[in-house]
Amino acid sequence: MIVLPGFGADDLSTIPLRSFLRRLGHEVEGWTLGRNGGDVEALLPKVAERARVLGERRAEPVHLIGQSLGGVLARELARDEPVRVAQVITLGTPVVGGPAYTRVGFTYDATQRARIAAAISQRNRVPIGVPVTAVYSRRDGIVAWQACIDRDNPQVEHVEVSSSHFGMGIDPDVWLLSAKLLAKPAARAQRA
């Protein structure tokens, strides 16, 4: 399993969740790519390679947990390479509109926001063929909770929590939910 950090964060931000899951017996690793600078197009091949190496080493598809933008990367890897991914859990991840639905949207100019939103819309036309659970909170404070609801992939399970955006990685309720989801048999979704 790989835990992917959110925008501006690195593996230090995912230590609490990874430590909890390790104590439960899961083999879990960080993404080892340094700080998540937010360039999905540049990061996706690196995440794919990390998943490939880990999957080959363990001879099974990997489980991915991604916080915020890390969840975007996890979803897109599952969309592009469903054979490599067993399951995706996203924490406070916007699946529509990109940064326009976040508190960091102002850091992108209007042209960038429009380009990103169009790219997301285009990619969302291809269904994700693995189980995805989208964890969101109306108290998020960074990502609009409505942007976390996936209306393009009806098999996505949505679970509401009461955590803040940054708190999801250290919230015991989110940890227990993640553990419960990881304990489910990895039933593969029907591919379209």
Secondary structure, 3 states (H helix, E strand, C coil): CEEECCCCCCHHHHHHHHHHHHHCCCCCEECCCCCCCCCHHHHHHHHHHHHHHHHHHHCCCEEEEEECHHHHHHHHHHHHCHHHEEEEEEECCCCCCHHHHECCHHHCCHHHHHHHHHHHHHHCCCCCCCCEEEEEECCCCCECHHHHCCCCCCCCEEEEECCCCHHHHHCHHHHHHHHHHHHCCCCCCCCC
